[in-house]
Amino acid sequence: MTDFERKVYQIIVNMHLYGKNPTLNDLKRKTGKNEEDIRIAVKSLMMMGELKWDKQQKKWLN
């Protein structure tokens, strides 16, 4: 896991703990990166099995 992937993962996990589901805009604001970089990192985390998206509940599972 790269430093950026770890940062995105921590943001998602921390927001999830407070009952929030981070939006793309939240991630862009908190990381300072563009949409493409965030999408690549999230896709990589999903392929590694670190993150899962629940389509029915529309929230991240970790």
mmCIF file of the N, C-alpha and C atoms, coordinates in Angstrom:
data_MODEL
# 
_entry.id   MODEL 
# 
loop_
_atom_site.group_PDB 
_atom_site.id 
_atom_site.type_symbol 
_atom_site.label_atom_id 
_atom_site.label_alt_id 
_atom_site.label_comp_id 
_atom_site.label_asym_id 
_atom_site.label_entity_id 
_atom_site.label_seq_id 
_atom_site.pdbx_PDB_ins_code 
_atom_site.Cartn_x 
_atom_site.Cartn_y 
_atom_site.Cartn_z 
_atom_site.occupancy 
_atom_site.B_iso_or_equiv 
_atom_site.pdbx_formal_charge 
_atom_site.auth_seq_id 
_atom_site.auth_comp_id 
_atom_site.auth_asym_id 
_atom_site.auth_atom_id 
_atom_site.pdbx_PDB_model_num 
ATOM 1   N N  . MET A 1 1  ? 0.849   -1.178 0.000   1.00 0.00 ? 1  MET A N  1 
ATOM 2   C CA . MET A 1 1  ? 0.000   0.000  0.000   1.00 0.00 ? 1  MET A CA 1 
ATOM 3   C C  . MET A 1 1  ? 0.896   1.244  0.000   1.00 0.00 ? 1  MET A C  1 
ATOM 4   N N  . THR A 1 2  ? 0.609   2.146  -0.903  1.00 0.00 ? 2  THR A N  1 
ATOM 5   C CA . THR A 1 2  ? 1.407   3.367  -0.982  1.00 0.00 ? 2  THR A CA 1 
ATOM 6   C C  . THR A 1 2  ? 0.969   4.337  0.126   1.00 0.00 ? 2  THR A C  1 
ATOM 7   N N  . ASP A 1 3  ? 1.758   5.380  0.333   1.00 0.00 ? 3  ASP A N  1 
ATOM 8   C CA . ASP A 1 3  ? 1.408   6.384  1.336   1.00 0.00 ? 3  ASP A CA 1 
ATOM 9   C C  . ASP A 1 3  ? 0.067   7.031  1.017   1.00 0.00 ? 3  ASP A C  1 
ATOM 10  N N  . PHE A 1 4  ? -0.160  7.337  -0.267  1.00 0.00 ? 4  PHE A N  1 
ATOM 11  C CA . PHE A 1 4  ? -1.411  7.972  -0.647  1.00 0.00 ? 4  PHE A CA 1 
ATOM 12  C C  . PHE A 1 4  ? -2.597  7.034  -0.443  1.00 0.00 ? 4  PHE A C  1 
ATOM 13  N N  . GLU A 1 5  ? -2.432  5.759  -0.786  1.00 0.00 ? 5  GLU A N  1 
ATOM 14  C CA . GLU A 1 5  ? -3.504  4.785  -0.564  1.00 0.00 ? 5  GLU A CA 1 
ATOM 15  C C  . GLU A 1 5  ? -3.811  4.672  0.925   1.00 0.00 ? 5  GLU A C  1 
ATOM 16  N N  . ARG A 1 6  ? -2.772  4.666  1.747   1.00 0.00 ? 6  ARG A N  1 
ATOM 17  C CA . ARG A 1 6  ? -2.946  4.588  3.188   1.00 0.00 ? 6  ARG A CA 1 
ATOM 18  C C  . ARG A 1 6  ? -3.713  5.817  3.709   1.00 0.00 ? 6  ARG A C  1 
ATOM 19  N N  . LYS A 1 7  ? -3.391  6.991  3.151   1.00 0.00 ? 7  LYS A N  1 
ATOM 20  C CA . LYS A 1 7  ? -4.070  8.226  3.548   1.00 0.00 ? 7  LYS A CA 1 
ATOM 21  C C  . LYS A 1 7  ? -5.555  8.162  3.190   1.00 0.00 ? 7  LYS A C  1 
ATOM 22  N N  . VAL A 1 8  ? -5.863  7.744  1.961   1.00 0.00 ? 8  VAL A N  1 
ATOM 23  C CA . VAL A 1 8  ? -7.259  7.625  1.526   1.00 0.00 ? 8  VAL A CA 1 
ATOM 24  C C  . VAL A 1 8  ? -7.992  6.607  2.399   1.00 0.00 ? 8  VAL A C  1 
ATOM 25  N N  . TYR A 1 9  ? -7.354  5.490  2.665   1.00 0.00 ? 9  TYR A N  1 
ATOM 26  C CA . TYR A 1 9  ? -7.947  4.445  3.505   1.00 0.00 ? 9  TYR A CA 1 
ATOM 27  C C  . TYR A 1 9  ? -8.276  4.993  4.892   1.00 0.00 ? 9  TYR A C  1 
ATOM 28  N N  . GLN A 1 10 ? -7.329  5.708  5.494   1.00 0.00 ? 10 GLN A N  1 
ATOM 29  C CA . GLN A 1 10 ? -7.542  6.255  6.836   1.00 0.00 ? 10 GLN A CA 1 
ATOM 30  C C  . GLN A 1 10 ? -8.672  7.274  6.851   1.00 0.00 ? 10 GLN A C  1 
ATOM 31  N N  . ILE A 1 11 ? -8.761  8.094  5.834   1.00 0.00 ? 11 ILE A N  1 
ATOM 32  C CA . ILE A 1 11 ? -9.850  9.077  5.760   1.00 0.00 ? 11 ILE A CA 1 
ATOM 33  C C  . ILE A 1 11 ? -11.192 8.359  5.704   1.00 0.00 ? 11 ILE A C  1 
ATOM 34  N N  . ILE A 1 12 ? -11.296 7.350  4.857   1.00 0.00 ? 12 ILE A N  1 
ATOM 35  C CA . ILE A 1 12 ? -12.550 6.606  4.721   1.00 0.00 ? 12 ILE A CA 1 
ATOM 36  C C  . ILE A 1 12 ? -12.901 5.907  6.028   1.00 0.00 ? 12 ILE A C  1 
ATOM 37  N N  . VAL A 1 13 ? -11.929 5.248  6.654   1.00 0.00 ? 13 VAL A N  1 
ATOM 38  C CA . VAL A 1 13 ? -12.173 4.534  7.909   1.00 0.00 ? 13 VAL A CA 1 
ATOM 39  C C  . VAL A 1 13 ? -12.575 5.507  9.010   1.00 0.00 ? 13 VAL A C  1 
ATOM 40  N N  . ASN A 1 14 ? -11.855 6.615  9.146   1.00 0.00 ? 14 ASN A N  1 
ATOM 41  C CA . ASN A 1 14 ? -12.165 7.574  10.209  1.00 0.00 ? 14 ASN A CA 1 
ATOM 42  C C  . ASN A 1 14 ? -13.545 8.196  10.023  1.00 0.00 ? 14 ASN A C  1 
ATOM 43  N N  . MET A 1 15 ? -13.901 8.550  8.805   1.00 0.00 ? 15 MET A N  1 
ATOM 44  C CA . MET A 1 15 ? -15.226 9.124  8.566   1.00 0.00 ? 15 MET A CA 1 
ATOM 45  C C  . MET A 1 15 ? -16.308 8.074  8.811   1.00 0.00 ? 15 MET A C  1 
ATOM 46  N N  . HIS A 1 16 ? -16.018 6.827  8.460   1.00 0.00 ? 16 HIS A N  1 
ATOM 47  C CA . HIS A 1 16 ? -16.970 5.733  8.683   1.00 0.00 ? 16 HIS A CA 1 
ATOM 48  C C  . HIS A 1 16 ? -17.241 5.556  10.188  1.00 0.00 ? 16 HIS A C  1 
ATOM 49  N N  . LEU A 1 17 ? -16.211 5.720  10.998  1.00 0.00 ? 17 LEU A N  1 
ATOM 50  C CA . LEU A 1 17 ? -16.367 5.586  12.454  1.00 0.00 ? 17 LEU A CA 1 
ATOM 51  C C  . LEU A 1 17 ? -17.330 6.629  13.014  1.00 0.00 ? 17 LEU A C  1 
ATOM 52  N N  . TYR A 1 18 ? -17.406 7.774  12.375  1.00 0.00 ? 18 TYR A N  1 
ATOM 53  C CA . TYR A 1 18 ? -18.311 8.834  12.811  1.00 0.00 ? 18 TYR A CA 1 
ATOM 54  C C  . TYR A 1 18 ? -19.644 8.811  12.053  1.00 0.00 ? 18 TYR A C  1 
ATOM 55  N N  . GLY A 1 19 ? -19.910 7.719  11.374  1.00 0.00 ? 19 GLY A N  1 
ATOM 56  C CA . GLY A 1 19 ? -21.178 7.536  10.697  1.00 0.00 ? 19 GLY A CA 1 
ATOM 57  C C  . GLY A 1 19 ? -21.332 8.328  9.413   1.00 0.00 ? 19 GLY A C  1 
ATOM 58  N N  . LYS A 1 20 ? -20.220 8.757  8.840   1.00 0.00 ? 20 LYS A N  1 
ATOM 59  C CA . LYS A 1 20 ? -20.270 9.527  7.599   1.00 0.00 ? 20 LYS A CA 1 
ATOM 60  C C  . LYS A 1 20 ? -19.691 8.708  6.464   1.00 0.00 ? 20 LYS A C  1 
ATOM 61  N N  . ASN A 1 21 ? -20.181 8.974  5.275   1.00 0.00 ? 21 ASN A N  1 
ATOM 62  C CA . ASN A 1 21 ? -19.681 8.308  4.089   1.00 0.00 ? 21 ASN A CA 1 
ATOM 63  C C  . ASN A 1 21 ? -18.991 9.375  3.235   1.00 0.00 ? 21 ASN A C  1 
ATOM 64  N N  . PRO A 1 22 ? -17.658 9.339  3.122   1.00 0.00 ? 22 PRO A N  1 
ATOM 65  C CA . PRO A 1 22 ? -16.961 10.408 2.402   1.00 0.00 ? 22 PRO A CA 1 
ATOM 66  C C  . PRO A 1 22 ? -17.314 10.447 0.918   1.00 0.00 ? 22 PRO A C  1 
ATOM 67  N N  . THR A 1 23 ? -17.550 11.640 0.431   1.00 0.00 ? 23 THR A N  1 
ATOM 68  C CA . THR A 1 23 ? -17.818 11.834 -0.987  1.00 0.00 ? 23 THR A CA 1 
ATOM 69  C C  . THR A 1 23 ? -16.494 12.058 -1.700  1.00 0.00 ? 23 THR A C  1 
ATOM 70  N N  . LEU A 1 24 ? -16.552 12.067 -3.001  1.00 0.00 ? 24 LEU A N  1 
ATOM 71  C CA . LEU A 1 24 ? -15.354 12.355 -3.783  1.00 0.00 ? 24 LEU A CA 1 
ATOM 72  C C  . LEU A 1 24 ? -14.833 13.751 -3.448  1.00 0.00 ? 24 LEU A C  1 
ATOM 73  N N  . ASN A 1 25 ? -15.739 14.699 -3.273  1.00 0.00 ? 25 ASN A N  1 
ATOM 74  C CA . ASN A 1 25 ? -15.315 16.055 -2.907  1.00 0.00 ? 25 ASN A CA 1 
ATOM 75  C C  . ASN A 1 25 ? -14.641 16.096 -1.542  1.00 0.00 ? 25 ASN A C  1 
ATOM 76  N N  . ASP A 1 26 ? -15.133 15.293 -0.582  1.00 0.00 ? 26 ASP A N  1 
ATOM 77  C CA . ASP A 1 26 ? -14.482 15.210 0.733   1.00 0.00 ? 26 ASP A CA 1 
ATOM 78  C C  . ASP A 1 26 ? -13.048 14.717 0.571   1.00 0.00 ? 26 ASP A C  1 
ATOM 79  N N  . LEU A 1 27 ? -12.882 13.657 -0.226  1.00 0.00 ? 27 LEU A N  1 
ATOM 80  C CA . LEU A 1 27 ? -11.553 13.085 -0.420  1.00 0.00 ? 27 LEU A CA 1 
ATOM 81  C C  . LEU A 1 27 ? -10.636 14.057 -1.158  1.00 0.00 ? 27 LEU A C  1 
ATOM 82  N N  . LYS A 1 28 ? -11.172 14.780 -2.129  1.00 0.00 ? 28 LYS A N  1 
ATOM 83  C CA . LYS A 1 28 ? -10.368 15.765 -2.863  1.00 0.00 ? 28 LYS A CA 1 
ATOM 84  C C  . LYS A 1 28 ? -9.896  16.868 -1.916  1.00 0.00 ? 28 LYS A C  1 
ATOM 85  N N  . ARG A 1 29 ? -10.807 17.334 -1.064  1.00 0.00 ? 29 ARG A N  1 
ATOM 86  C CA . ARG A 1 29 ? -10.460 18.402 -0.130  1.00 0.00 ? 29 ARG A CA 1 
ATOM 87  C C  . ARG A 1 29 ? -9.441  17.935 0.921   1.00 0.00 ? 29 ARG A C  1 
ATOM 88  N N  . LYS A 1 30 ? -9.620  16.733 1.442   1.00 0.00 ? 30 LYS A N  1 
ATOM 89  C CA . LYS A 1 30 ? -8.758  16.245 2.517   1.00 0.00 ? 30 LYS A CA 1 
ATOM 90  C C  . LYS A 1 30 ? -7.383  15.777 2.031   1.00 0.00 ? 30 LYS A C  1 
ATOM 91  N N  . THR A 1 31 ? -7.303  15.343 0.775   1.00 0.00 ? 31 THR A N  1 
ATOM 92  C CA . THR A 1 31 ? -6.017  14.861 0.263   1.00 0.00 ? 31 THR A CA 1 
ATOM 93  C C  . THR A 1 31 ? -5.294  15.890 -0.582  1.00 0.00 ? 31 THR A C  1 
ATOM 94  N N  . GLY A 1 32 ? -6.032  16.814 -1.178  1.00 0.00 ? 32 GLY A N  1 
ATOM 95  C CA . GLY A 1 32 ? -5.426  17.797 -2.064  1.00 0.00 ? 32 GLY A CA 1 
ATOM 96  C C  . GLY A 1 32 ? -5.085  17.221 -3.435  1.00 0.00 ? 32 GLY A C  1 
ATOM 97  N N  . LYS A 1 33 ? -5.624  16.046 -3.728  1.00 0.00 ? 33 LYS A N  1 
ATOM 98  C CA . LYS A 1 33 ? -5.359  15.392 -5.016  1.00 0.00 ? 33 LYS A CA 1 
ATOM 99  C C  . LYS A 1 33 ? -6.559  15.522 -5.936  1.00 0.00 ? 33 LYS A C  1 
ATOM 100 N N  . ASN A 1 34 ? -6.357  15.181 -7.201  1.00 0.00 ? 34 ASN A N  1 
ATOM 101 C CA . ASN A 1 34 ? -7.452  15.277 -8.162  1.00 0.00 ? 34 ASN A CA 1 
ATOM 102 C C  . ASN A 1 34 ? -8.266  13.978 -8.187  1.00 0.00 ? 34 ASN A C  1 
ATOM 103 N N  . GLU A 1 35 ? -9.386  14.034 -8.900  1.00 0.00 ? 35 GLU A N  1 
ATOM 104 C CA . GLU A 1 35 ? -10.317 12.908 -8.951  1.00 0.00 ? 35 GLU A CA 1 
ATOM 105 C C  . GLU A 1 35 ? -9.671  11.641 -9.496  1.00 0.00 ? 35 GLU A C  1 
ATOM 106 N N  . GLU A 1 36 ? -8.866  11.781 -10.522 1.00 0.00 ? 36 GLU A N  1 
ATOM 107 C CA . GLU A 1 36 ? -8.240  10.605 -11.134 1.00 0.00 ? 36 GLU A CA 1 
ATOM 108 C C  . GLU A 1 36 ? -7.322  9.879  -10.149 1.00 0.00 ? 36 GLU A C  1 
ATOM 109 N N  . ASP A 1 37 ? -6.499  10.629 -9.415  1.00 0.00 ? 37 ASP A N  1 
ATOM 110 C CA . ASP A 1 37 ? -5.589  10.016 -8.431  1.00 0.00 ? 37 ASP A CA 1 
ATOM 111 C C  . ASP A 1 37 ? -6.370  9.295  -7.341  1.00 0.00 ? 37 ASP A C  1 
ATOM 112 N N  . ILE A 1 38 ? -7.454  9.907  -6.890  1.00 0.00 ? 38 ILE A N  1 
ATOM 113 C CA . ILE A 1 38 ? -8.267  9.297  -5.832  1.00 0.00 ? 38 ILE A CA 1 
ATOM 114 C C  . ILE A 1 38 ? -8.930  8.026  -6.340  1.00 0.00 ? 38 ILE A C  1 
ATOM 115 N N  . ARG A 1 39 ? -9.468  8.077  -7.546  1.00 0.00 ? 39 ARG A N  1 
ATOM 116 C CA . ARG A 1 39 ? -10.118 6.882  -8.116  1.00 0.00 ? 39 ARG A CA 1 
ATOM 117 C C  . ARG A 1 39 ? -9.122  5.723  -8.275  1.00 0.00 ? 39 ARG A C  1 
ATOM 118 N N  . ILE A 1 40 ? -7.912  6.033  -8.696  1.00 0.00 ? 40 ILE A N  1 
ATOM 119 C CA . ILE A 1 40 ? -6.876  4.999  -8.842  1.00 0.00 ? 40 ILE A CA 1 
ATOM 120 C C  . ILE A 1 40 ? -6.559  4.377  -7.484  1.00 0.00 ? 40 ILE A C  1 
ATOM 121 N N  . ALA A 1 41 ? -6.409  5.223  -6.463  1.00 0.00 ? 41 ALA A N  1 
ATOM 122 C CA . ALA A 1 41 ? -6.085  4.724  -5.122  1.00 0.00 ? 41 ALA A CA 1 
ATOM 123 C C  . ALA A 1 41 ? -7.218  3.860  -4.565  1.00 0.00 ? 41 ALA A C  1 
ATOM 124 N N  . VAL A 1 42 ? -8.458  4.318  -4.718  1.00 0.00 ? 42 VAL A N  1 
ATOM 125 C CA . VAL A 1 42 ? -9.605  3.569  -4.208  1.00 0.00 ? 42 VAL A CA 1 
ATOM 126 C C  . VAL A 1 42 ? -9.740  2.237  -4.947  1.00 0.00 ? 42 VAL A C  1 
ATOM 127 N N  . LYS A 1 43 ? -9.554  2.262  -6.247  1.00 0.00 ? 43 LYS A N  1 
ATOM 128 C CA . LYS A 1 43 ? -9.636  1.026  -7.036  1.00 0.00 ? 43 LYS A CA 1 
ATOM 129 C C  . LYS A 1 43 ? -8.566  0.030  -6.581  1.00 0.00 ? 43 LYS A C  1 
ATOM 130 N N  . SER A 1 44 ? -7.365  0.531  -6.323  1.00 0.00 ? 44 SER A N  1 
ATOM 131 C CA . SER A 1 44 ? -6.283  -0.323 -5.845  1.00 0.00 ? 44 SER A CA 1 
ATOM 132 C C  . SER A 1 44 ? -6.622  -0.917 -4.473  1.00 0.00 ? 44 SER A C  1 
ATOM 133 N N  . LEU A 1 45 ? -7.164  -0.098 -3.583  1.00 0.00 ? 45 LEU A N  1 
ATOM 134 C CA . LEU A 1 45 ? -7.554  -0.592 -2.253  1.00 0.00 ? 45 LEU A CA 1 
ATOM 135 C C  . LEU A 1 45 ? -8.646  -1.650 -2.352  1.00 0.00 ? 45 LEU A C  1 
ATOM 136 N N  . MET A 1 46 ? -9.565  -1.475 -3.293  1.00 0.00 ? 46 MET A N  1 
ATOM 137 C CA . MET A 1 46 ? -10.626 -2.469 -3.478  1.00 0.00 ? 46 MET A CA 1 
ATOM 138 C C  . MET A 1 46 ? -10.059 -3.770 -4.041  1.00 0.00 ? 46 MET A C  1 
ATOM 139 N N  . MET A 1 47 ? -9.113  -3.672 -4.964  1.00 0.00 ? 47 MET A N  1 
ATOM 140 C CA . MET A 1 47 ? -8.507  -4.878 -5.540  1.00 0.00 ? 47 MET A CA 1 
ATOM 141 C C  . MET A 1 47 ? -7.680  -5.626 -4.498  1.00 0.00 ? 47 MET A C  1 
ATOM 142 N N  . MET A 1 48 ? -7.080  -4.915 -3.550  1.00 0.00 ? 48 MET A N  1 
ATOM 143 C CA . MET A 1 48 ? -6.308  -5.548 -2.477  1.00 0.00 ? 48 MET A CA 1 
ATOM 144 C C  . MET A 1 48 ? -7.221  -6.136 -1.401  1.00 0.00 ? 48 MET A C  1 
ATOM 145 N N  . GLY A 1 49 ? -8.506  -5.787 -1.450  1.00 0.00 ? 49 GLY A N  1 
ATOM 146 C CA . GLY A 1 49 ? -9.445  -6.299 -0.459  1.00 0.00 ? 49 GLY A CA 1 
ATOM 147 C C  . GLY A 1 49 ? -9.505  -5.472 0.810   1.00 0.00 ? 49 GLY A C  1 
ATOM 148 N N  . GLU A 1 50 ? -8.888  -4.298 0.811   1.00 0.00 ? 50 GLU A N  1 
ATOM 149 C CA . GLU A 1 50 ? -8.890  -3.438 1.989   1.00 0.00 ? 50 GLU A CA 1 
ATOM 150 C C  . GLU A 1 50 ? -10.225 -2.709 2.146   1.00 0.00 ? 50 GLU A C  1 
ATOM 151 N N  . LEU A 1 51 ? -10.870 -2.387 1.036   1.00 0.00 ? 51 LEU A N  1 
ATOM 152 C CA . LEU A 1 51 ? -12.157 -1.688 1.046   1.00 0.00 ? 51 LEU A CA 1 
ATOM 153 C C  . LEU A 1 51 ? -13.163 -2.448 0.207   1.00 0.00 ? 51 LEU A C  1 
ATOM 154 N N  . LYS A 1 52 ? -14.429 -2.357 0.625   1.00 0.00 ? 52 LYS A N  1 
ATOM 155 C CA . LYS A 1 52 ? -15.525 -2.923 -0.154  1.00 0.00 ? 52 LYS A CA 1 
ATOM 156 C C  . LYS A 1 52 ? -16.655 -1.919 -0.141  1.00 0.00 ? 52 LYS A C  1 
ATOM 157 N N  . TRP A 1 53 ? -17.374 -1.812 -1.258  1.00 0.00 ? 53 TRP A N  1 
ATOM 158 C CA . TRP A 1 53 ? -18.498 -0.903 -1.390  1.00 0.00 ? 53 TRP A CA 1 
ATOM 159 C C  . TRP A 1 53 ? -19.783 -1.711 -1.348  1.00 0.00 ? 53 TRP A C  1 
ATOM 160 N N  . ASP A 1 54 ? -20.675 -1.378 -0.419  1.00 0.00 ? 54 ASP A N  1 
ATOM 161 C CA . ASP A 1 54 ? -21.981 -2.022 -0.333  1.00 0.00 ? 54 ASP A CA 1 
ATOM 162 C C  . ASP A 1 54 ? -22.950 -1.231 -1.214  1.00 0.00 ? 54 ASP A C  1 
ATOM 163 N N  . LYS A 1 55 ? -23.318 -1.814 -2.347  1.00 0.00 ? 55 LYS A N  1 
ATOM 164 C CA . LYS A 1 55 ? -24.168 -1.113 -3.318  1.00 0.00 ? 55 LYS A CA 1 
ATOM 165 C C  . LYS A 1 55 ? -25.574 -0.866 -2.783  1.00 0.00 ? 55 LYS A C  1 
ATOM 166 N N  . GLN A 1 56 ? -26.086 -1.790 -1.981  1.00 0.00 ? 56 GLN A N  1 
ATOM 167 C CA . GLN A 1 56 ? -27.441 -1.639 -1.462  1.00 0.00 ? 56 GLN A CA 1 
ATOM 168 C C  . GLN A 1 56 ? -27.523 -0.537 -0.417  1.00 0.00 ? 56 GLN A C  1 
ATOM 169 N N  . GLN A 1 57 ? -26.577 -0.531 0.512   1.00 0.00 ? 57 GLN A N  1 
ATOM 170 C CA . GLN A 1 57 ? -26.583 0.470  1.584   1.00 0.00 ? 57 GLN A CA 1 
ATOM 171 C C  . GLN A 1 57 ? -25.852 1.747  1.182   1.00 0.00 ? 57 GLN A C  1 
ATOM 172 N N  . LYS A 1 58 ? -25.138 1.677  0.072   1.00 0.00 ? 58 LYS A N  1 
ATOM 173 C CA . LYS A 1 58 ? -24.357 2.822  -0.440  1.00 0.00 ? 58 LYS A CA 1 
ATOM 174 C C  . LYS A 1 58 ? -23.390 3.362  0.601   1.00 0.00 ? 58 LYS A C  1 
ATOM 175 N N  . LYS A 1 59 ? -22.545 2.433  1.104   1.00 0.00 ? 59 LYS A N  1 
ATOM 176 C CA . LYS A 1 59 ? -21.523 2.853  2.065   1.00 0.00 ? 59 LYS A CA 1 
ATOM 177 C C  . LYS A 1 59 ? -20.328 1.917  2.001   1.00 0.00 ? 59 LYS A C  1 
ATOM 178 N N  . TRP A 1 60 ? -19.215 2.397  2.517   1.00 0.00 ? 60 TRP A N  1 
ATOM 179 C CA . TRP A 1 60 ? -17.979 1.614  2.534   1.00 0.00 ? 60 TRP A CA 1 
ATOM 180 C C  . TRP A 1 60 ? -18.014 0.601  3.655   1.00 0.00 ? 60 TRP A C  1 
ATOM 181 N N  . LEU A 1 61 ? -17.456 -0.561 3.382   1.00 0.00 ? 61 LEU A N  1 
ATOM 182 C CA . LEU A 1 61 ? -17.258 -1.600 4.376   1.00 0.00 ? 61 LEU A CA 1 
ATOM 183 C C  . LEU A 1 61 ? -15.756 -1.821 4.501   1.00 0.00 ? 61 LEU A C  1 
ATOM 184 N N  . ASN A 1 62 ? -15.295 -1.990 5.719   1.00 0.00 ? 62 ASN A N  1 
ATOM 185 C CA . ASN A 1 62 ? -13.863 -2.256 5.910   1.00 0.00 ? 62 ASN A CA 1 
ATOM 186 C C  . ASN A 1 62 ? -13.659 -3.335 6.918   1.00 0.00 ? 62 ASN A C  1 
# 
